[in-house]
Amino acid sequence: MKTIAQKVSAQRTLQGVESIEYTIDATGRTLGRVASDAAQALLGKKSAQYVKNFVLPVHVTITNASKLRISEKREAGTTYIHYTGYPGGLRTQTMTELKAKKGLEEVVRKTVDGMIPRNKLRKERMKRLSITL
């Protein structure tokens, strides 16, 4: 028996379309260009069956993420902001700190996540992204 989350997930996924696999090689490329390619593929805009209100069965793999070209200025200057919802709860973190704490994989995931529209399909689309170092 399917749970409610599985039923909703099945309703939001376009049925009758074959699964599409995209592999993006990040060797020597910048973070933003790799992330925008991945975001376009996850949205389904590279597919002929693109429908904006459904999640296409697209799986994106980013390989060689450790060989991304990120300048020192970008690493030090990029700040991630999170608000906890409590007074005085504004948390900031630089890319260098995030990379040290959670790894480069999380930096790439956060960058792609920022390029996906903020709606109910976002979580489903981000599940279809895998990153290998």
C-alpha positions in Angstrom: 0.0 0.0 0.0 1.4 3.4 -1.0 1.8 6.2 1.6 0.3 9.6 1.0 3.7 11.0 0.0 4.2 8.3 -2.6 0.7 8.9 -4.0 1.4 12.7 -4.3 4.8 12.0 -5.8 3.2 9.7 -8.4 0.6 12.3 -9.3 3.2 15.0 -9.9 5.4 12.7 -12.1 4.7 12.6 -15.8 3.6 9.0 -16.6 4.2 7.1 -19.8 7.6 8.8 -20.5 10.8 6.8 -20.5 13.4 7.7 -17.9 16.2 10.0 -19.2 19.7 10.0 -17.8 22.0 13.0 -18.1 25.7 12.9 -17.1 27.5 16.2 -16.7 31.3 16.2 -16.4 32.5 19.0 -14.2 36.2 18.8 -15.1 37.6 22.2 -15.6 34.2 24.0 -15.7 32.9 26.7 -13.4 30.3 25.9 -10.6 27.6 28.1 -12.1 27.7 26.7 -15.6 27.6 23.1 -14.3 24.7 24.0 -11.9 22.7 25.7 -14.6 23.1 22.7 -17.0 21.9 20.4 -14.2 19.0 22.7 -13.3 17.8 22.9 -16.9 17.9 19.1 -17.2 16.1 18.6 -13.9 13.3 21.0 -15.0 13.0 18.9 -18.2 13.7 21.8 -20.5 16.2 19.7 -22.4 13.4 17.2 -23.2 10.8 17.2 -25.9 8.2 16.2 -23.4 8.6 19.3 -21.2 5.6 20.1 -19.1 6.0 22.9 -16.5 3.6 21.5 -13.9 5.0 17.9 -13.8 8.3 16.3 -12.9 9.8 14.4 -15.8 11.6 11.1 -15.0 15.0 12.7 -15.5 18.0 11.7 -13.5 21.1 13.9 -13.5 24.5 12.8 -12.4 27.4 15.3 -12.0 30.7 13.6 -12.2 34.2 14.8 -11.2 32.8 17.5 -8.9 36.1 17.7 -7.1 37.7 19.0 -10.4 35.4 22.1 -10.5 37.1 25.4 -11.1 36.2 27.7 -8.2 38.3 30.8 -7.7 39.5 31.8 -4.2 37.7 35.1 -4.5 34.4 33.3 -5.2 35.0 30.9 -2.3 35.7 33.6 0.2 33.0 36.0 -1.1 30.0 33.7 -1.4 27.8 33.7 1.7 24.9 31.4 2.4 22.2 32.9 4.6 19.7 31.0 6.7 17.1 32.4 9.1 15.9 30.1 11.8 12.7 32.0 12.5 13.6 33.1 15.9 14.7 36.6 16.9 18.5 36.9 16.3 18.4 33.7 14.3 20.1 34.9 11.2 22.9 32.4 10.4 25.6 33.1 7.8 28.2 30.7 6.4 30.8 31.3 3.7 31.5 28.8 0.9 34.8 27.9 2.5 33.1 27.0 5.8 30.4 25.0 4.1 33.0 23.1 2.0 35.0 22.3 5.1 32.0 21.2 7.1 29.9 19.3 4.6 32.1 18.9 1.5 32.0 20.1 -2.0 29.0 18.0 -2.8 26.8 20.1 -0.6 28.1 23.3 -2.3 27.1 22.0 -5.7 23.7 20.7 -4.4 23.0 24.1 -2.8 23.9 25.9 -6.1 21.6 23.7 -8.2 18.8 24.0 -5.6 19.0 27.8 -5.9 18.2 27.5 -9.6 15.1 25.3 -9.2 11.8 27.2 -8.8 10.4 27.4 -5.3 7.3 25.3 -5.6 5.9 21.9 -4.6 7.9 20.1 -7.3 11.3 21.3 -6.1 11.8 18.5 -3.6 10.9 15.8 -6.2 13.3 17.3 -8.7 16.2 17.6 -6.3 15.8 13.9 -5.4 16.8 13.1 -8.9 20.2 14.8 -8.6 23.3 12.8 -7.7 26.8 14.1 -7.4 30.1 12.2 -7.4 33.5 13.5 -6.5 
